[in-house]
Amino acid sequence: MKINFDSIKPVYVQIAEAVEDDIINGSLIEGGTAHSQLTLSRVLGVNPATAAKGINLLVAKGILEKQRGNMMVITPGSAERLIKERRGKKFKELIAEIVSEAGKVNLTENDVLGEIRKHYQSLEGKQDE
């Protein structure tokens, strides 16, 4: 779990997305507890209020649920919901952003697809290790 402090994306949003990533990849299990505000704050080197803001985004989305004793529990079905969300609107937004940026710097469709292929190949090489 890493935060890019140079990103234009707010830190609390990056925290929420990092927790979502952990849910999707199975590091955090549905029905189990999520990272606490203080743990996130300490591990990521952020203010506890910022970590809380990221957690609250996930509570508002129904991904996390506050339980007695201030534990945050990962709601059942959250991994599937997150995957659907990312495959849907979020993925399309990323593609639109890539195509728009490619047009600004005069990259062709083949240039963009070539870069995507390279990234897939580098991922496949990492899986073989």
Secondary structure, DSSP 4 states (H G I P E B T S, - for coil): ----TTSSS-HHHHHHHHHHHHHHTTSS-TTSBPPPHHHHHHHHT--HHHHHHHHHHHHHHTSEEEEGGGEEEEPTTHHHHHHHHIIIIIHHHHHHHHHHHHHHTT--HHHHHHHHHHHHHHHHHHHH-
